[in-house]
Amino acid sequence: QLQASGGGLVQAGGSLRLSCAASGRSFSANSMVGWFRQAPGNEREFVAAANWNGGATSYADSVKERFTISRDNGKNTVYLQMNNVKPEDTASYYCAASLRTYSRTWAQDARKYDYWGQGTQVTVSS
């Protein structure tokens, strides 16, 4: 199971850190973990992904140099540090984990993920 937390209301330009704790199973070091988001009326979109050992990461162009995905293997937890947030970042954020080996192409495809957490709402005020 994946448990996402850390969402909330933040002003534009502020920061927020989302957490995603995995429990019930272990994942290989090279398998994928990612964050997606979905705003009302929009499709779910890719935000960021990494492999569990942290050696590979990828980001959507819209969040590059503002968001950082990281993990704490000891806690089986993945984080999404969100800096300089913008109103267009407002969405429900979902963490996901895959049994597949990380690849840059697969990481952006929601269909390649096997486990999903519940969404955590992020609202950015202008």
Secondary structure as UniProt FT lines:
FT   STRAND          2..5
FT   STRAND          8..11
FT   TURN            12..13
FT   STRAND          16..22
FT   TURN            29..30
FT   STRAND          31..38
FT   TURN            40..41
FT   STRAND          45..51
FT   TURN            52..53
FT   STRAND          57..59
FT   TURN            61..66
FT   STRAND          67..72
FT   HELIX           73..75
FT   STRAND          77..82
FT   HELIX           87..89
FT   STRAND          91..101
FT   HELIX           104..107
FT   HELIX           110..112
FT   STRAND          115..116
FT   STRAND          120..125
//
